[in-house]
Amino acid sequence: MTKVGIVGLGIMGGPMASNLLKAGFDVIGFDVVPASLERLAGEGGTKAVSAAQAAAESDVVITMLPNHPQVEAVALGEGGVLDSAKPGTLYIDMSSIRPETARRLAEVGAERGVRVLDAPVSGGEKGAIDGVLSIMVGGAAEDFAAAQPIFDVLGRTIVHVGPAGAGQTVKAANQLVVGGTYALVAEAIVLLEASGIDAGVGLDVLAGGLAGSRILELKRKSMVARQFAPGFRIDLHHKDMGIILDASRDAGVALPVGNLVAALIASARAQGYGQLDHSALLRVAENLSGKGDA
Ligand code: NAD
């Protein structure tokens, strides 16, 4: 049986571990939050005392951590994942981080005989729970093929998009579109409500036409009801906007709308909404028009 180590059992990593257990994989997990480890053990998984133990005892190791500093500390540090994994181990970082770190992980992995993929995801908490994530994968084709049985449990749209780091660049493009869509749906709600129209009814029509999107499908009701429990936190989207803007500089391109969306998300954070779902961009849109609580 393939043994899978997972480091980072949060909103995304927790349900991913559950799905791997349900699919019959032997799962050993580590997180700095003890409650997450207890939940894993309650579902039949094994608690590791460190990322190093999870890596050393696994055939496949996954990290699902907030950002590149955590991934670098867990993977590159002394006694970290790449230091502890057996040669031949497949290491898949599924966090959303800068492409530069993904390329570094692949280089260090190659020096140690560990096969490395960057495989960030889209689809949110619900996608993780339902095992229907979109997974964009960077790395060698043969390593992608070896990881397929794991990806099949976690996702539905699974695409090898290029060499090391490419998965992260595609994820950056994904977050650009998601952030921009939220910003515009928020403005649509502000416009509808200020015009005396029931925003829920208005968005029902939009959802069925050319303006339709997964965001309108999944989030319009909770946005109109001002329910902003995460989901995907503004703080994490702020991190992703930084990755997008860095990537645009590296590629030598201008992203004017992306820069504006980055400023709106930074404003959400500055106004104290960092721990709310990114649909709370609605708060920024209504505050700008003097319609909110700020
Ligand atoms: P989260 O904060 O809920 O989970 C991260 C987990 O990592 C936490 O449980 C935390 O305790 C743990 N952790 C942090 N440092 C650690 C360390 N040194 N060792 C072990 N564990 C450590 O975040 P999340 O929402 O699960 O997101 C994880 C990644 O997935 C992020 O990069 C995010 O951008 C990306 N992502 C999230 C979503 C979403 O909807 N939440 C969707 C797609 C992608």
py3Dmol code that shows the C-alpha trace and the ligand (Angstrom):
import py3Dmol

protein = """\
ATOM      1  CA  MET A   1       0.000   0.000   0.000  1.00  0.00           C
ATOM      2  CA  THR A   2       1.278   3.478  -0.828  1.00  0.00           C
ATOM      3  CA  LYS A   3       1.945   5.433   2.333  1.00  0.00           C
ATOM      4  CA  VAL A   4       1.198   9.143   2.049  1.00  0.00           C
ATOM      5  CA  GLY A   5       2.599  11.799   4.389  1.00  0.00           C
ATOM      6  CA  ILE A   6       0.744  15.099   4.620  1.00  0.00           C
ATOM      7  CA  VAL A   7       2.184  18.182   6.295  1.00  0.00           C
ATOM      8  CA  GLY A   8      -0.399  20.945   6.826  1.00  0.00           C
ATOM      9  CA  LEU A   9      -3.855  19.698   7.833  1.00  0.00           C
ATOM     10  CA  GLY A  10      -5.780  22.973   7.631  1.00  0.00           C
ATOM     11  CA  ILE A  11      -8.855  23.969   5.637  1.00  0.00           C
ATOM     12  CA  MET A  12      -7.518  22.205   2.533  1.00  0.00           C
ATOM     13  CA  GLY A  13      -5.020  19.622   3.837  1.00  0.00           C
ATOM     14  CA  GLY A  14      -7.492  18.221   6.410  1.00  0.00           C
ATOM     15  CA  PRO A  15     -10.163  17.103   3.917  1.00  0.00           C
ATOM     16  CA  MET A  16      -7.493  15.996   1.429  1.00  0.00           C
ATOM     17  CA  ALA A  17      -6.087  13.652   4.076  1.00  0.00           C
ATOM     18  CA  SER A  18      -9.627  12.376   4.822  1.00  0.00           C
ATOM     19  CA  ASN A  19     -10.211  11.577   1.158  1.00  0.00           C
ATOM     20  CA  LEU A  20      -6.907   9.714   0.841  1.00  0.00           C
ATOM     21  CA  LEU A  21      -7.832   7.650   3.911  1.00  0.00           C
ATOM     22  CA  LYS A  22     -11.282   6.899   2.477  1.00  0.00           C
ATOM     23  CA  ALA A  23      -9.623   5.807  -0.782  1.00  0.00           C
ATOM     24  CA  GLY A  24      -7.572   3.242   1.141  1.00  0.00           C
ATOM     25  CA  PHE A  25      -4.207   5.005   1.405  1.00  0.00           C
ATOM     26  CA  ASP A  26      -2.199   4.716   4.589  1.00  0.00           C
ATOM     27  CA  VAL A  27      -1.851   8.356   5.745  1.00  0.00           C
ATOM     28  CA  ILE A  28       0.612   9.856   8.225  1.00  0.00           C
ATOM     29  CA  GLY A  29       0.128  13.554   8.929  1.00  0.00           C
ATOM     30  CA  PHE A  30       1.766  16.442  10.712  1.00  0.00           C
ATOM     31  CA  ASP A  31       0.534  19.919  11.652  1.00  0.00           C
ATOM     32  CA  VAL A  32       1.621  22.387  14.314  1.00  0.00           C
ATOM     33  CA  VAL A  33      -2.016  22.535  15.508  1.00  0.00           C
ATOM     34  CA  PRO A  34      -2.679  19.486  17.757  1.00  0.00           C
ATOM     35  CA  ALA A  35      -6.462  19.493  17.076  1.00  0.00           C
ATOM     36  CA  SER A  36      -5.799  18.816  13.382  1.00  0.00           C
ATOM     37  CA  LEU A  37      -3.679  15.784  14.296  1.00  0.00           C
ATOM     38  CA  GLU A  38      -6.400  14.460  16.599  1.00  0.00           C
ATOM     39  CA  ARG A  39      -8.943  14.763  13.795  1.00  0.00           C
ATOM     40  CA  LEU A  40      -6.664  12.792  11.475  1.00  0.00           C
ATOM     41  CA  ALA A  41      -6.152  10.076  14.095  1.00  0.00           C
ATOM     42  CA  GLY A  42      -9.927   9.914  14.649  1.00  0.00           C
ATOM     43  CA  GLU A  43     -10.363   9.172  10.952  1.00  0.00           C
ATOM     44  CA  GLY A  44      -7.828   6.320  10.992  1.00  0.00           C
ATOM     45  CA  GLY A  45      -4.644   8.206  10.081  1.00  0.00           C
ATOM     46  CA  THR A  46      -1.352   8.233  11.957  1.00  0.00           C
ATOM     47  CA  LYS A  47      -0.041  11.267  13.860  1.00  0.00           C
ATOM     48  CA  ALA A  48       3.579  12.175  13.159  1.00  0.00           C
ATOM     49  CA  VAL A  49       5.619  14.146  15.682  1.00  0.00           C
ATOM     50  CA  SER A  50       7.344  16.151  12.936  1.00  0.00           C
ATOM     51  CA  ALA A  51       7.353  16.823   9.200  1.00  0.00           C
ATOM     52  CA  ALA A  52      10.582  14.808   9.104  1.00  0.00           C
ATOM     53  CA  GLN A  53       8.833  11.702  10.464  1.00  0.00           C
ATOM     54  CA  ALA A  54       5.939  12.079   8.010  1.00  0.00           C
ATOM     55  CA  ALA A  55       8.466  12.340   5.161  1.00  0.00           C
ATOM     56  CA  ALA A  56      10.780   9.532   6.298  1.00  0.00           C
ATOM     57  CA  GLU A  57       7.953   7.008   6.642  1.00  0.00           C
ATOM     58  CA  SER A  58       6.174   7.757   3.346  1.00  0.00           C
ATOM     59  CA  ASP A  59       6.364   6.874  -0.345  1.00  0.00           C
ATOM     60  CA  VAL A  60       4.633  10.126  -1.268  1.00  0.00           C
ATOM     61  CA  VAL A  61       4.808  13.341   0.799  1.00  0.00           C
ATOM     62  CA  ILE A  62       2.408  16.247   0.330  1.00  0.00           C
ATOM     63  CA  THR A  63       2.758  19.720   1.835  1.00  0.00           C
ATOM     64  CA  MET A  64      -0.310  21.978   2.072  1.00  0.00           C
ATOM     65  CA  LEU A  65       0.994  25.031   3.913  1.00  0.00           C
ATOM     66  CA  PRO A  66       0.096  28.742   3.880  1.00  0.00           C
ATOM     67  CA  ASN A  67       3.011  30.296   1.959  1.00  0.00           C
ATOM     68  CA  HIS A  68       6.610  29.935   0.811  1.00  0.00           C
ATOM     69  CA  PRO A  69       8.295  30.679   4.189  1.00  0.00           C
ATOM     70  CA  GLN A  70       6.451  27.734   5.759  1.00  0.00           C
ATOM     71  CA  VAL A  71       7.166  25.487   2.755  1.00  0.00           C
ATOM     72  CA  GLU A  72      10.853  26.450   2.754  1.00  0.00           C
ATOM     73  CA  ALA A  73      11.128  25.849   6.516  1.00  0.00           C
ATOM     74  CA  VAL A  74       9.414  22.475   6.305  1.00  0.00           C
ATOM     75  CA  ALA A  75      10.986  21.237   3.062  1.00  0.00           C
ATOM     76  CA  LEU A  76      14.444  22.798   2.820  1.00  0.00           C
ATOM     77  CA  GLY A  77      15.448  23.103   6.452  1.00  0.00           C
ATOM     78  CA  GLU A  78      17.805  20.714   8.189  1.00  0.00           C
ATOM     79  CA  GLY A  79      15.739  17.694   9.161  1.00  0.00           C
ATOM     80  CA  GLY A  80      13.054  18.857   6.740  1.00  0.00           C
ATOM     81  CA  VAL A  81      11.135  16.904   4.132  1.00  0.00           C
ATOM     82  CA  LEU A  82      13.891  16.770   1.494  1.00  0.00           C
ATOM     83  CA  ASP A  83      16.493  15.920   4.120  1.00  0.00           C
ATOM     84  CA  SER A  84      14.415  13.121   5.603  1.00  0.00           C
ATOM     85  CA  ALA A  85      12.667  11.521   2.622  1.00  0.00           C
ATOM     86  CA  LYS A  86      14.063   8.254   1.238  1.00  0.00           C
ATOM     87  CA  PRO A  87      15.587   8.479  -2.262  1.00  0.00           C
ATOM     88  CA  GLY A  88      12.846   7.818  -4.807  1.00  0.00           C
ATOM     89  CA  THR A  89      10.167   9.444  -2.663  1.00  0.00           C
ATOM     90  CA  LEU A  90       7.706  11.620  -4.541  1.00  0.00           C
ATOM     91  CA  TYR A  91       7.316  15.045  -2.895  1.00  0.00           C
ATOM     92  CA  ILE A  92       4.297  17.082  -4.005  1.00  0.00           C
ATOM     93  CA  ASP A  93       3.912  20.641  -2.760  1.00  0.00           C
ATOM     94  CA  MET A  94       0.245  21.563  -3.197  1.00  0.00           C
ATOM     95  CA  SER A  95       0.418  24.945  -1.421  1.00  0.00           C
ATOM     96  CA  SER A  96       0.052  28.128  -3.498  1.00  0.00           C
ATOM     97  CA  ILE A  97       3.505  29.730  -3.405  1.00  0.00           C
ATOM     98  CA  ARG A  98       5.914  31.666  -5.623  1.00  0.00           C
ATOM     99  CA  PRO A  99       7.226  29.706  -8.640  1.00  0.00           C
ATOM    100  CA  GLU A 100      10.797  30.501  -7.590  1.00  0.00           C
ATOM    101  CA  THR A 101      10.473  28.363  -4.450  1.00  0.00           C
ATOM    102  CA  ALA A 102       8.907  25.531  -6.462  1.00  0.00           C
ATOM    103  CA  ARG A 103      11.934  25.526  -8.776  1.00  0.00           C
ATOM    104  CA  ARG A 104      14.301  25.527  -5.789  1.00  0.00           C
ATOM    105  CA  LEU A 105      12.502  22.544  -4.239  1.00  0.00           C
ATOM    106  CA  ALA A 106      12.894  20.652  -7.519  1.00  0.00           C
ATOM    107  CA  GLU A 107      16.634  21.455  -7.679  1.00  0.00           C
ATOM    108  CA  VAL A 108      17.311  20.362  -4.107  1.00  0.00           C
ATOM    109  CA  GLY A 109      15.108  17.296  -4.607  1.00  0.00           C
ATOM    110  CA  ALA A 110      17.135  16.294  -7.674  1.00  0.00           C
ATOM    111  CA  GLU A 111      20.356  16.521  -5.635  1.00  0.00           C
ATOM    112  CA  ARG A 112      18.877  14.129  -3.069  1.00  0.00           C
ATOM    113  CA  GLY A 113      17.113  11.686  -5.396  1.00  0.00           C
ATOM    114  CA  VAL A 114      13.649  12.942  -4.358  1.00  0.00           C
ATOM    115  CA  ARG A 115      11.169  13.543  -7.201  1.00  0.00           C
ATOM    116  CA  VAL A 116       9.408  16.890  -6.783  1.00  0.00           C
ATOM    117  CA  LEU A 117       6.189  18.270  -8.253  1.00  0.00           C
ATOM    118  CA  ASP A 118       4.461  21.611  -7.679  1.00  0.00           C
ATOM    119  CA  ALA A 119       0.726  20.943  -7.746  1.00  0.00           C
ATOM    120  CA  PRO A 120      -1.329  23.870  -6.438  1.00  0.00           C
ATOM    121  CA  VAL A 121      -5.086  23.530  -6.510  1.00  0.00           C
ATOM    122  CA  SER A 122      -8.248  25.467  -7.157  1.00  0.00           C
ATOM    123  CA  GLY A 123     -11.762  24.675  -6.014  1.00  0.00           C
ATOM    124  CA  GLY A 124     -11.705  25.838  -2.417  1.00  0.00           C
ATOM    125  CA  GLU A 125     -12.669  24.037   0.753  1.00  0.00           C
ATOM    126  CA  LYS A 126     -15.722  22.492  -0.909  1.00  0.00           C
ATOM    127  CA  GLY A 127     -13.599  21.187  -3.771  1.00  0.00           C
ATOM    128  CA  ALA A 128     -11.206  19.651  -1.248  1.00  0.00           C
ATOM    129  CA  ILE A 129     -14.033  18.024   0.726  1.00  0.00           C
ATOM    130  CA  ASP A 130     -15.715  16.665  -2.404  1.00  0.00           C
ATOM    131  CA  GLY A 131     -12.411  15.543  -3.972  1.00  0.00           C
ATOM    132  CA  VAL A 132     -13.055  17.570  -7.133  1.00  0.00           C
ATOM    133  CA  LEU A 133     -10.169  20.064  -7.056  1.00  0.00           C
ATOM    134  CA  SER A 134      -8.523  21.414 -10.185  1.00  0.00           C
ATOM    135  CA  ILE A 135      -4.840  20.543  -9.929  1.00  0.00           C
ATOM    136  CA  MET A 136      -2.182  22.291 -12.032  1.00  0.00           C
ATOM    137  CA  VAL A 137       1.064  20.396 -12.023  1.00  0.00           C
ATOM    138  CA  GLY A 138       4.642  21.417 -12.769  1.00  0.00           C
ATOM    139  CA  GLY A 139       7.514  18.924 -12.982  1.00  0.00           C
ATOM    140  CA  ALA A 140       8.706  15.913 -14.963  1.00  0.00           C
ATOM    141  CA  ALA A 141       6.122  13.987 -16.994  1.00  0.00           C
ATOM    142  CA  GLU A 142       7.087  10.628 -15.433  1.00  0.00           C
ATOM    143  CA  ASP A 143       6.668  12.030 -11.913  1.00  0.00           C
ATOM    144  CA  PHE A 144       3.282  13.450 -12.904  1.00  0.00           C
ATOM    145  CA  ALA A 145       2.296   9.969 -14.121  1.00  0.00           C
ATOM    146  CA  ALA A 146       3.495   8.423 -10.843  1.00  0.00           C
ATOM    147  CA  ALA A 147       1.391  10.894  -8.831  1.00  0.00           C
ATOM    148  CA  GLN A 148      -1.787  10.291 -10.842  1.00  0.00           C
ATOM    149  CA  PRO A 149      -3.379   7.790  -8.382  1.00  0.00           C
ATOM    150  CA  ILE A 150      -3.077  10.406  -5.617  1.00  0.00           C
ATOM    151  CA  PHE A 151      -4.347  13.261  -7.798  1.00  0.00           C
ATOM    152  CA  ASP A 152      -7.306  11.134  -8.917  1.00  0.00           C
ATOM    153  CA  VAL A 153      -8.508  10.954  -5.298  1.00  0.00           C
ATOM    154  CA  LEU A 154      -8.136  14.690  -4.695  1.00  0.00           C
ATOM    155  CA  GLY A 155      -9.245  16.253  -7.924  1.00  0.00           C
ATOM    156  CA  ARG A 156     -11.205  16.091 -11.121  1.00  0.00           C
ATOM    157  CA  THR A 157      -9.396  18.409 -13.567  1.00  0.00           C
ATOM    158  CA  ILE A 158      -5.752  17.385 -13.361  1.00  0.00           C
ATOM    159  CA  VAL A 159      -3.349  18.876 -15.889  1.00  0.00           C
ATOM    160  CA  HIS A 160       0.412  18.701 -16.347  1.00  0.00           C
ATOM    161  CA  VAL A 161       1.150  22.286 -17.383  1.00  0.00           C
ATOM    162  CA  GLY A 162       4.955  22.297 -17.751  1.00  0.00           C
ATOM    163  CA  PRO A 163       8.282  22.007 -15.899  1.00  0.00           C
ATOM    164  CA  ALA A 164       8.964  22.792 -12.208  1.00  0.00           C
ATOM    165  CA  GLY A 165       7.262  26.045 -11.190  1.00  0.00           C
ATOM    166  CA  ALA A 166       4.746  26.014 -14.059  1.00  0.00           C
ATOM    167  CA  GLY A 167       1.950  24.777 -11.810  1.00  0.00           C
ATOM    168  CA  GLN A 168       2.472  27.793  -9.549  1.00  0.00           C
ATOM    169  CA  THR A 169       2.404  30.216 -12.474  1.00  0.00           C
ATOM    170  CA  VAL A 170      -0.897  28.756 -13.683  1.00  0.00           C
ATOM    171  CA  LYS A 171      -2.240  29.025 -10.128  1.00  0.00           C
ATOM    172  CA  ALA A 172      -1.237  32.718 -10.102  1.00  0.00           C
ATOM    173  CA  ALA A 173      -3.288  33.219 -13.289  1.00  0.00           C
ATOM    174  CA  ASN A 174      -6.175  31.423 -11.602  1.00  0.00           C
ATOM    175  CA  GLN A 175      -6.067  33.730  -8.575  1.00  0.00           C
ATOM    176  CA  LEU A 176      -5.962  36.768 -10.859  1.00  0.00           C
ATOM    177  CA  VAL A 177      -9.250  35.711 -12.452  1.00  0.00           C
ATOM    178  CA  VAL A 178     -10.846  34.722  -9.130  1.00  0.00           C
ATOM    179  CA  GLY A 179      -9.906  38.021  -7.432  1.00  0.00           C
ATOM    180  CA  GLY A 180     -11.143  40.085 -10.367  1.00  0.00           C
ATOM    181  CA  THR A 181     -14.412  38.169 -10.545  1.00  0.00           C
ATOM    182  CA  TYR A 182     -15.088  38.682  -6.834  1.00  0.00           C
ATOM    183  CA  ALA A 183     -14.359  42.403  -7.167  1.00  0.00           C
ATOM    184  CA  LEU A 184     -16.889  42.756  -9.989  1.00  0.00           C
ATOM    185  CA  VAL A 185     -19.576  40.600  -8.374  1.00  0.00           C
ATOM    186  CA  ALA A 186     -19.177  42.790  -5.270  1.00  0.00           C
ATOM    187  CA  GLU A 187     -19.667  45.945  -7.353  1.00  0.00           C
ATOM    188  CA  ALA A 188     -22.726  44.385  -9.039  1.00  0.00           C
ATOM    189  CA  ILE A 189     -24.294  43.752  -5.613  1.00  0.00           C
ATOM    190  CA  VAL A 190     -23.601  47.351  -4.506  1.00  0.00           C
ATOM    191  CA  LEU A 191     -25.118  48.716  -7.727  1.00  0.00           C
ATOM    192  CA  LEU A 192     -28.220  46.496  -7.563  1.00  0.00           C
ATOM    193  CA  GLU A 193     -28.944  47.229  -3.907  1.00  0.00           C
ATOM    194  CA  ALA A 194     -28.369  50.990  -4.246  1.00  0.00           C
ATOM    195  CA  SER A 195     -30.820  50.932  -7.179  1.00  0.00           C
ATOM    196  CA  GLY A 196     -33.505  49.307  -5.070  1.00  0.00           C
ATOM    197  CA  ILE A 197     -33.274  45.918  -6.766  1.00  0.00           C
ATOM    198  CA  ASP A 198     -33.145  42.610  -4.886  1.00  0.00           C
ATOM    199  CA  ALA A 199     -29.510  41.638  -5.453  1.00  0.00           C
ATOM    200  CA  GLY A 200     -30.250  37.931  -4.951  1.00  0.00           C
ATOM    201  CA  VAL A 201     -32.812  37.968  -7.752  1.00  0.00           C
ATOM    202  CA  GLY A 202     -30.536  40.032  -9.989  1.00  0.00           C
ATOM    203  CA  LEU A 203     -27.591  37.690  -9.506  1.00  0.00           C
ATOM    204  CA  ASP A 204     -29.784  34.645 -10.215  1.00  0.00           C
ATOM    205  CA  VAL A 205     -30.235  36.041 -13.728  1.00  0.00           C
ATOM    206  CA  LEU A 206     -26.546  36.852 -14.129  1.00  0.00           C
ATOM    207  CA  ALA A 207     -25.612  33.333 -13.059  1.00  0.00           C
ATOM    208  CA  GLY A 208     -27.550  31.868 -15.977  1.00  0.00           C
ATOM    209  CA  GLY A 209     -26.141  34.161 -18.676  1.00  0.00           C
ATOM    210  CA  LEU A 210     -22.764  35.082 -20.121  1.00  0.00           C
ATOM    211  CA  ALA A 211     -21.756  36.603 -16.768  1.00  0.00           C
ATOM    212  CA  GLY A 212     -22.206  33.197 -15.130  1.00  0.00           C
ATOM    213  CA  SER A 213     -19.244  31.724 -13.235  1.00  0.00           C
ATOM    214  CA  ARG A 214     -18.452  29.195 -10.513  1.00  0.00           C
ATOM    215  CA  ILE A 215     -18.204  32.162  -8.140  1.00  0.00           C
ATOM    216  CA  LEU A 216     -21.751  33.288  -8.933  1.00  0.00           C
ATOM    217  CA  GLU A 217     -22.918  29.678  -8.726  1.00  0.00           C
ATOM    218  CA  LEU A 218     -21.346  28.913  -5.340  1.00  0.00           C
ATOM    219  CA  LYS A 219     -21.082  32.266  -3.594  1.00  0.00           C
ATOM    220  CA  ARG A 220     -23.834  34.656  -4.660  1.00  0.00           C
ATOM    221  CA  LYS A 221     -26.240  33.677  -1.894  1.00  0.00           C
ATOM    222  CA  SER A 222     -23.677  33.894   0.906  1.00  0.00           C
ATOM    223  CA  MET A 223     -22.380  37.227  -0.441  1.00  0.00           C
ATOM    224  CA  VAL A 224     -25.836  38.803  -0.552  1.00  0.00           C
ATOM    225  CA  ALA A 225     -26.428  37.462   2.996  1.00  0.00           C
ATOM    226  CA  ARG A 226     -23.049  38.926   4.095  1.00  0.00           C
ATOM    227  CA  GLN A 227     -21.807  35.535   5.296  1.00  0.00           C
ATOM    228  CA  PHE A 228     -18.032  35.722   5.084  1.00  0.00           C
ATOM    229  CA  ALA A 229     -16.761  32.746   7.103  1.00  0.00           C
ATOM    230  CA  PRO A 230     -13.716  31.322   5.256  1.00  0.00           C
ATOM    231  CA  GLY A 231     -13.357  29.442   2.829  1.00  0.00           C
ATOM    232  CA  PHE A 232     -10.393  31.206   1.447  1.00  0.00           C
ATOM    233  CA  ARG A 233      -9.121  34.027   3.593  1.00  0.00           C
ATOM    234  CA  ILE A 234      -8.424  37.557   2.337  1.00  0.00           C
ATOM    235  CA  ASP A 235      -4.938  37.210   3.910  1.00  0.00           C
ATOM    236  CA  LEU A 236      -4.167  34.266   1.621  1.00  0.00           C
ATOM    237  CA  HIS A 237      -5.500  36.056  -1.448  1.00  0.00           C
ATOM    238  CA  HIS A 238      -3.335  39.071  -0.549  1.00  0.00           C
ATOM    239  CA  LYS A 239      -0.367  36.673  -0.554  1.00  0.00           C
ATOM    240  CA  ASP A 240      -1.450  35.359  -3.971  1.00  0.00           C
ATOM    241  CA  MET A 241      -1.728  38.886  -5.418  1.00  0.00           C
ATOM    242  CA  GLY A 242       1.898  39.435  -4.411  1.00  0.00           C
ATOM    243  CA  ILE A 243       2.864  36.247  -6.298  1.00  0.00           C
ATOM    244  CA  ILE A 244       0.908  37.465  -9.346  1.00  0.00           C
ATOM    245  CA  LEU A 245       2.530  40.910  -9.381  1.00  0.00           C
ATOM    246  CA  ASP A 246       6.020  39.410  -8.968  1.00  0.00           C
ATOM    247  CA  ALA A 247       5.305  36.956 -11.785  1.00  0.00           C
ATOM    248  CA  SER A 248       4.152  39.810 -14.048  1.00  0.00           C
ATOM    249  CA  ARG A 249       7.425  41.657 -13.405  1.00  0.00           C
ATOM    250  CA  ASP A 250       9.454  38.523 -14.112  1.00  0.00           C
ATOM    251  CA  ALA A 251       7.537  38.015 -17.351  1.00  0.00           C
ATOM    252  CA  GLY A 252       7.830  41.711 -18.291  1.00  0.00           C
ATOM    253  CA  VAL A 253       4.095  42.271 -18.685  1.00  0.00           C
ATOM    254  CA  ALA A 254       1.649  44.859 -17.331  1.00  0.00           C
ATOM    255  CA  LEU A 255      -1.500  43.707 -15.516  1.00  0.00           C
ATOM    256  CA  PRO A 256      -3.446  46.930 -14.866  1.00  0.00           C
ATOM    257  CA  VAL A 257      -6.663  45.275 -13.692  1.00  0.00           C
ATOM    258  CA  GLY A 258      -4.650  42.839 -11.603  1.00  0.00           C
ATOM    259  CA  ASN A 259      -2.905  45.730  -9.878  1.00  0.00           C
ATOM    260  CA  LEU A 260      -6.256  47.321  -9.070  1.00  0.00           C
ATOM    261  CA  VAL A 261      -7.601  44.048  -7.674  1.00  0.00           C
ATOM    262  CA  ALA A 262      -4.430  43.707  -5.585  1.00  0.00           C
ATOM    263  CA  ALA A 263      -5.092  47.180  -4.131  1.00  0.00           C
ATOM    264  CA  LEU A 264      -8.716  46.291  -3.308  1.00  0.00           C
ATOM    265  CA  ILE A 265      -7.602  43.119  -1.542  1.00  0.00           C
ATOM    266  CA  ALA A 266      -4.892  45.069   0.320  1.00  0.00           C
ATOM    267  CA  SER A 267      -7.595  47.520   1.370  1.00  0.00           C
ATOM    268  CA  ALA A 268      -9.779  44.678   2.640  1.00  0.00           C
ATOM    269  CA  ARG A 269      -6.875  43.533   4.768  1.00  0.00           C
ATOM    270  CA  ALA A 270      -6.091  47.042   5.999  1.00  0.00           C
ATOM    271  CA  GLN A 271      -9.734  47.444   7.028  1.00  0.00           C
ATOM    272  CA  GLY A 272      -9.492  44.363   9.236  1.00  0.00           C
ATOM    273  CA  TYR A 273     -11.106  41.772   6.952  1.00  0.00           C
ATOM    274  CA  GLY A 274      -8.000  39.584   6.553  1.00  0.00           C
ATOM    275  CA  GLN A 275      -9.499  36.584   8.328  1.00  0.00           C
ATOM    276  CA  LEU A 276     -12.754  36.727   6.364  1.00  0.00           C
ATOM    277  CA  ASP A 277     -13.477  34.874   3.124  1.00  0.00           C
ATOM    278  CA  HIS A 278     -12.291  36.645  -0.043  1.00  0.00           C
ATOM    279  CA  SER A 279     -15.936  37.237  -0.960  1.00  0.00           C
ATOM    280  CA  ALA A 280     -15.674  39.938   1.747  1.00  0.00           C
ATOM    281  CA  LEU A 281     -14.346  42.141  -1.064  1.00  0.00           C
ATOM    282  CA  LEU A 282     -18.011  43.144  -0.973  1.00  0.00           C
ATOM    283  CA  ARG A 283     -17.242  45.052   2.260  1.00  0.00           C
ATOM    284  CA  VAL A 284     -14.613  47.111   0.408  1.00  0.00           C
ATOM    285  CA  ALA A 285     -16.994  47.833  -2.484  1.00  0.00           C
ATOM    286  CA  GLU A 286     -19.768  48.995  -0.173  1.00  0.00           C
ATOM    287  CA  ASN A 287     -17.447  51.035   2.040  1.00  0.00           C
ATOM    288  CA  LEU A 288     -16.159  52.865  -1.060  1.00  0.00           C
ATOM    289  CA  SER A 289     -19.742  53.933  -1.767  1.00  0.00           C
ATOM    290  CA  GLY A 290     -20.560  54.820   1.823  1.00  0.00           C
ATOM    291  CA  LYS A 291     -22.941  51.852   2.042  1.00  0.00           C
ATOM    292  CA  GLY A 292     -21.092  49.656   4.487  1.00  0.00           C
ATOM    293  CA  ASP A 293     -20.325  49.560   8.180  1.00  0.00           C
ATOM    294  CA  ALA A 294     -17.038  51.477   7.923  1.00  0.00           C
TER     295      ALA A 294
END
"""
ligand_1 = """\
44
NAD
P -4.782 26.855 6.477
O -4.128 27.991 7.171
O -6.163 26.448 6.856
O -3.858 25.538 6.581
C -2.455 25.556 6.663
C -2.048 24.571 7.732
O -0.605 24.535 7.810
C -2.545 24.975 9.134
O -3.253 23.890 9.711
C -1.252 25.274 9.898
O -1.328 24.943 11.263
C -0.263 24.393 9.168
N 1.129 24.806 9.325
C 1.648 26.054 9.230
N 2.979 26.015 9.424
C 3.292 24.710 9.632
C 4.516 24.028 9.893
N 5.665 24.680 9.972
N 4.479 22.684 10.056
C 3.302 22.013 9.983
N 2.113 22.608 9.751
C 2.118 23.939 9.577
O -4.681 27.206 4.922
P -5.487 26.505 3.729
O -6.688 27.322 3.432
O -5.595 25.037 3.970
O -4.452 26.812 2.529
C -3.261 26.048 2.344
C -2.681 26.426 0.996
O -3.625 26.100 -0.031
C -2.371 27.929 0.841
O -1.204 28.095 0.109
C -3.583 28.445 0.094
O -3.268 29.617 -0.671
C -3.925 27.264 -0.792
N -5.327 27.178 -1.201
C -6.348 27.373 -0.324
C -7.662 27.298 -0.763
C -8.833 27.554 0.174
O -9.959 27.733 -0.329
N -8.651 27.564 1.473
C -7.945 27.009 -2.092
C -6.903 26.755 -2.965
C -5.589 26.853 -2.511
"""
view = py3Dmol.view(width=600, height=400)
view.addModel(protein, "pdb")
view.setStyle({"model": 0}, {"cartoon": {"style": "trace"}})
view.addModel(ligand_1, "xyz")
view.setStyle({"model": 1}, {"stick": {}})
view.zoomTo()
view.show()
